[in-house]
Amino acid sequence: MSKRRSDWAQRPQARFLRWMREGYGALDDEIISAVAQPAAQRPDAEALEEHDRLIGTHRHEREMALDRLANYDLQRWANTRGRKALTRLYVLLALLLGASLIYFLLDTVAYMPRFGQVAVPTNNEVIARYIEKGLEETGAINIVAGMILDYRAFDTLGESTVLFVAACAVLILLRIDLDDQGQPMQQLIAEGSDDRHYEPKNDRILQGSAMVLTPIILLFGIYVLFNGHLGPGGGFSGGAILSSGLILYLNAFGFQKAGRFFTYKIFMWVSFFSLGFYGVAKAYSFYMGANGLNSGIPLGTPGAILSSGLIMPLNIAVGLVVACTMYIFYALFRKGGL
Amino acid sequence: MSFVKIALLGMLIVCALGVSLTRNLLTSLIIYMAYSLIMAVIWMLLESPDLAITEAAVGAGITSVLFFVTLKKIHAIKGDRDHEQAQK
């Protein structure tokens, strides 16, 4: 049997098979012959183990030395020629990326129709309808507000929700809970990673100017919010102005005073009720007021402050969500809580 | 009017280059605020006051404030660390 096999191993087909299989070399031949033919004498197991151990340690040392050598070479290369080469490569890649970006953007712009011409695709029946019938259908003098909060109100709901979700994510990441007894949190508090230890504040100039400016900013924000359907402005800008006034107050007078009227609870309730009101109101008008049906919400006289149906309450809801979100962003970044 | 527009657009480009070329993060942030303000004026000239108000409030106001706080958080504002140690 063994004779036939060794004979077969020398034949061309076997050699071809061997060639086909990668890694089948002289060592495999040796192993096969060693298995096929019994050894002259039974090997000693202990001696074999010793042999293996020796070989193992030798191999380990050799690999360590090789590693050190490679590391040394790499370090030297990275500190001399390699640094230059890599820097050059990075500059080259950055230039390539920038150039290709500029090329593709310019290419896109070159395909766009000229700005403000009659034949551009944006001049279609939709825009004509908005301009001609916008005042009649939404009751808003500011066509932009009519578009954002009436025709395209669903988009605005999504935007407000995105802001609220972003605030929640920042809350999860940055909140510092003083009652948390866990070691990492206590360490964070001890390190003074929040700005609580700067209080109380005694900055005369800041407090004086904030005393004058905060009411004016808040008033302007409320004006922009309530006037969104009559003039430029609306939820997002009004909310941003409101929150900037709040942030100014917070900076001037500290967290303790700001915390008296703006707590975590208030943030949650205001956001929840604003978003909920927005969703309910818009769902009502989508189901009841679409396709020329009468929703039962009076549009009022165009130009009066109480007009244009749902646009003003929706503006206020969006503005409250934006103001709360921006303010809580700031508070979380400053001290990890309200 | 056209001269004003060209001047504003030129300042816009200068500001955009300045933001990316300045080494100091605080300086580049202030240039970014200026960029937003110029952009708000340009929106105004393009007859879209809605966008102008939003740009001024969000771009120049809130975003910059959040950037400032972030820089403070990562101790990127120069002299911030020394100030903090002096407080302790």
Interface residues (C-beta under 8 A of the other chain):
Chain A: N142 V144 A145 G192 H197 Y198 V224 G231 P232 G233 G234 F236 S237 A240 I241 S243 S244 I247 M326 F329 Y330 F333 R334
Chain B: S48 P49 D50 A52 I53 T54 A56 A57 V58 G61 I62 V65 L66 V69 T70 K73 E84 Q87 K88
